[in-house]
Amino acid sequence: MNKHYPYILFGWLIMQCVLTACDTKQQATTETNSSENKPATNMTNTQNFKEGNDYVLFERVRMLDKTAFAEPAEAYSLLLPKGWQQENNIIWNMPNSDCAGTFKDLRARSVDGKYSFRLFPDIVYNWNTDPQMIQFYMNSGNISPFCGFRQPMNAEQYLRSVFAPGELNNPQIIKVEPNATVVDEMKQSNEKTRMELMQYGSAQINFDQSAIHANVRWKNGSEGIVVLGTSIIENTVPNVYNGTYNKIYTTMVTKRIVYTYPDTEKQQALNQFSVIMGSFRTNPSYTETVNKFWKDVRQQRQIAHIGKLRMMDAQTKAMGEAAIRSGQERLKAMDANIRNWEQQQQSSDDRMHTNFIKAIREVEHYQDETGKVELASGYDHAWSRGDGSYIMSNDPNFNPGSVLQDHNWKEMRKID
């Protein structure tokens, strides 16, 4: 048996758990209200309003997975300003391939190219305190946009040492601020990861979460907002060959989002970014199906691993089975209140997007016929037509019913 196999398996299991844990939470049901919307302001002059300046029409764009199913399936959706071009890709790296998992990649930009929104795929970095494993990974030559081999790093370290000088083309980093609210969400999600890893025998697991939002500037005069989060998982595993223990580190980088805009249009850019970030909605049926697939894969890998342990010498077998037993016993011993806490705190993975923007700009609650909606506080007026589209404006005289000749638009009212 390959002496590196136990370490590789533990690393693979950790990577798979953290990849799917980010998508296990379902969107909380919004409250509904039967009260009438306020009628739109009377306005007949349609000549003086320019889309993009006086008002912004946001359309819900639905992102499809065209790979995994017999027919394209909606994975998630978000609001984008009307006319924006977008390219979405759901990437499947199948089991037994490098960096197995499901990854989202989204590129969107305005027609004139001044504004852009990019959701980068999640990426996982592994590290090991065993010198032989370090050499093994260094010699493997595996290069992938989804996983790599680096020492553990928090969110700001990743931005400064990897993301900015690499994929962001080395912008000037103006300001970096932590986001405690997103960190709280990550902690709750990581508890589910911890529970599953303990079932696989990972008894000694520590998590360290961090999240940031940053402002950057490029030499061409454009500026950008960068948000991301990292989870560092430290797993202590027995070295079955010398009786000592090694540490496996997995750094999961998630929610890598970059929004660029002209430096002369900062206020408008911030308003648009707030709406986009607060509009993410995942398809719960799609997420449940994908997560179940990868959990089944992990369980099958664990069964195969246990079978290999039985073929090893008595000492190795005893150590391996003891590690599995330790994790299972600790899991059973956990107080029932902890499990109840975990279930009660479940919220949507989409909530992290909203919490990222809340650190930059407050959101306000609006009511339309479909229920309560969170939208950016940078606009004074909002309209809905009941199909997932919204119009935002700061002009008190603007009325989409008159300007667009579409009386399906109803003005939304702000609520607490």
N, C-alpha and C positions, 0 to 999 in steps of 0.2 A: 504493500500500500504506500502511496505517495505520502511522505512525512509531512508535507505542507497541507494535505487535504483537510484536517480538522480546522486549521486556521482559516483556510479559504472558505470552508462551509460556514463557519461562524460569521465571517465577514459578509458572505452572500446573504445569509439569513437576516442580518442586521440591516443591510442595504434594502432588501425587499420589504422588511417591516416598515422602515421609515419612509420608503417611497409611497406605500399605500396608506399609511396612517394619516398623511396629509389630506387624503380625500375621503375619509370615513365619516365625517360629520355631515349631517344633513341640514338643509336650510330651515330655520324656524319658520313656522307658519305665520304669515302676517295677519294683523288684526283687520277685520272688515267693519265698515260703518255704512249704514244705509242713508245717512243724511245727504241732502242735495248739495251738489257743487254750486259754488257761487257763479252766477252768469258772468260771461266774459264782458269786459268793458266795451261799451259801444264805440266803434271806430270804423270809419268808412274810407279814410284816405289810405290807399295801398301803394302809393308811389314812392314814399320816402323811407321805406324800411328795406334794409339789405341783410340778407342771410349771412351769418358769420360775424356781422358787426352789431346789428340791432337785436338779433335773436339767433339762437343756435338750435337746430333741429337734431335731436339724437334719435337714432334708429337702433332697435335691438337686432344685433347680428348673431346668428346662431352658428356655432362651430361644430363641424361634423367629424366623426371618426369614420373614414372611408376604407379602413384597413381590416378591422377585426371582425366585422359582421357581414352577413350576406347582403345587407343593404346599409347605406350610410346611417349612422346613429348620432343623434345630437348629444354632444359631450357637455357643452356649457354654452352660455351666451353672455353678451355684454352690450352696453350702449356705446355707439360710436357716432360722431358727428356725421350727418348725411353727406354722402359723396366720398367718404374716406375709402381708400383702397386697402384691402386686407388679404393676407395670405396666412392660412391656418394649417397646421400640420399636427396630427396625433401620431406619435412615433411608437411603434412596438418593437422592442428588442426581446425576442422570444427566449424561453428557458434554454439554458445551456449555451447561450450566446454571451458575448462580453456585455456587461452592464445591463443585464436583463431587467425589463421594466417597461412602463408606459409613460411617455413624456409628452408634454404640451409645448408647442412653439407657435407664437403668434407675432406677426409683423403687420402693423397698420400705419398708414400715413395719409395726411391730407393731400388733396389733388395738387396743390402747389408745392408740396414737399417741405413746407415750413415746420409742420408738426409731425411727430411720429410717436408711436406707442409700441413697445416691444416687451413681450413676455417671453423670457428665456426659459429653456427647459431646466428642470431641477438637475443638480449635479451632486455626485457622491464622491468623497475622497476617503481612502482607507490609509491607515498607518498601523504599524506593529512594532513593539519594543524588541521583538526577536530579531537580532542582526541577520540571521539567515533568511528570515522572511522579507526583511528590507531588501536584501540582495536579490531575492527571488523576484520581487515585484519590479525592482529596477531593471532586471535583465529580461523581463517578460516582453517589453516593447509595446504593451497595449496602450494605444492612444485613442481616446474616445471623447466626444463632447458631453458624455453623460457620467463618466466616472474617471477617477485617476488616483494617484498615489501621492499624498501630501501630509505633512504633519497637521495636527488639529489646529483650527483657527476660528476665532469668533467673527461676527459679521463685519465689523470695521476692519479687522485684519484682512479678511478676504477681499473687501472692496479695494483697499489700498495696495495690497501686494499681488492680487491675481486679476480681479474683475476690471478695475480701471485701466491698468497698463496693458491688459490683453484685449478682451472683447469690446471695451469701450473706447479704444484708441487713445488712451492716456489723456483724459481731460484734466483740467485743474480741479481739485476737490476744494470747494469753497467752505462747506460746512457739513458736519456729520453729527446727527443726534440719535440717541437711543429711543426705542419705542417699547415702553414697558407693557402697554396693553397687548400688543402682538405677542410679546414674550409669554404673557399669561395664557394666551390661547395655545401657544406652542407647548407649554407645559402640560396642559390638559390633553392635547393630542398625543404627546409622548408617553403619557401614562398607559395608553392602550398599547403602544409599542412595547413598553416594559413588560406588561402582562403577558403578551404573546412570546416575547423572547425568554421569559422565565419558563414557559412551557417547554421550550427547546433546551433547557438546561443552563441558561445564562443566569446564574444566581447573583452575580455581583455586577450590577449595571448602574452607571451614573450618567446623568444627563446634564448638559449645560447649554442653555438656549440664549440666543441674542438676536436682536432685530434692530435695524437702523433705517432712517431715511436721510438722504444726502442731497446737497445741491452741487452741481458740477458745471464747468464752463469749458467749451472747446475754443480753439484758436480761430475758427471761422465766425465767431460771434454768437453762436447758438448756446443755449443753456439747457440744463436737464435736471430732472428729479430722479433719483435712484432709490429704490426700496428693495430690501432683501432680508432674509432671516437665515440663521444657521443653528443647527442642533448638533452638538458634539456628544457622541455616545462612547463612553469608556466601558469596555467589557473585559473583566479579568478571567482568563481561561488557564487551565492547567497545561503545562508542558509535559506531555506524556512520555517524553524521552529522557528527561533529567529530573523530574519531580518538582520543578519550580513552577512559577506562574509568569505568564506574559500578559501584556495589555494590548487589546485591539481597539483602535480608535476609528470611529466612523464620523466624518463631518458631512452632514446633509445640508446643502444650500438650496433654499426654496424661495419662491415668490420673487425671483429676480426680474424686476420690472424697471424699465427705463423710459422716461417720457421726455422728449426734446421739443424745444420751441425757440422762437426768436427772442433775443434778450430784450427787445423793445416791446414785447407783448406778454409780459410776465403775468399780469393780473388775469387776462383772458385765458392764458394757458393754465393757470392754477384752477380757475373755475371749471374748465373742460376736464382736466385731470381728475378733479374731485368727483365729477359725475361718472366718469368711466370707471374709476376704482370702486365706487360704491354700487356699481351695477352688475358685478359678476354674479351669475347664477349657474350652479352646476345642476346637471340632470341626475336626480337621485337614483333612478333606475339604472342609468349607465354606470354611475359610480359603484353601485352595489355589485353589478355584474363583473366589472373589472377587478374590484377588490377581492371578490370571491375567487376569481380565477387565480390570482397571484397567491392568495392564502392557501388554496389547494396545492399549488406548486410547491410552496414552502413546506407544507406538511409532508408531501411525497418525498421531498429532498431529505427531510429529517428522518423519515422511515428508512430510506436508503442508507443514511449515515449510521443509524443504529445497527442496521444489518452488517455494515462494514466493521463496526466496533466489535461485534461478536467473533469476527475472524482474527482479531488481533491477540497479542499475548495477554496473559491473565492480568498483569499489572495495568496495562493500558485500558483493558476492558473495565476493570474495577474503577479506575479514575474517571473514565468517561461516563459510566453509568452513575457514579456518585454525583457527578456534576449535574446530570439530568435530574436525578432524584432530589438534589438540593433545591433546584429551581422549582420543581413541582411542589415540594413540601412548603416552601416559602409562599408559593401562590395560594395553597390551601389555607395557610395560617393567617392570611391577611383578613382584617376585620371586614365584616359585611358592609359596614358604613362606608368604607373606602370605595367599594364597588358601586354603591348607591350614589356616592358623590360623583364618580366618573360618569355614570349614566346621566345624572341630572345636569351636568355641566356641558353636555354635548351641544355644540352649535355648528353652524356651517363653516366649512373651510373658506367659503366666500367672506365670512365675517372678518377674516384677517385682512382682506383687501380694504374693507371699510375702516378697520382700525388703523391701518397704515395711514390713510388719508386724514383720519381724525387728529393725528398728531400734527398735521400741517394746516388743516382747515376744518372748522366745525361743519357738521352736516345738520340739516333741518328735516323735520318730518312733515310730509305732505299727505293729504288724503285725496284719493280719487275713488271711482266706483269699484276698483279692484281691491282696495285696502290701503294700508299705510305704506308709504315709500320714503326712503332716505335719499335726499338729493343735496347737492352742494349748497352751502350758505352764501356763496358769492353772487347768487341771482335773487332778484326780488320777486319774480313772478314765474310760475310754472304752469304748463298745460299738458293734459294727457288726452289721448284719443282711445284709450282702452285696449290698444294692441301692443303695448310695450314700448311705444314711442313717446318722447317728451319734447316739449319746446321750452327753452329757458330764455328769459329776457330780463333786462333791468329797465326797460322803457315802459312807463305806466300807460302809455297810449297804444301800445302794440296789442293787436287782437288777431290771432291766427284765423279766426273764422272769416274775417273780412280780408286780411292780407292774402291768405292762401285759398280763399273761397272754399273752405272746408269747415262746416259747422259741427263736425264730430269732435273737434277740439274743445275740451272743457277745462276752464281754469281750476287749478287745484288750490286747496286752502291749507295753510300751515296749521299744524296742531302740535301740542306739547308731547 
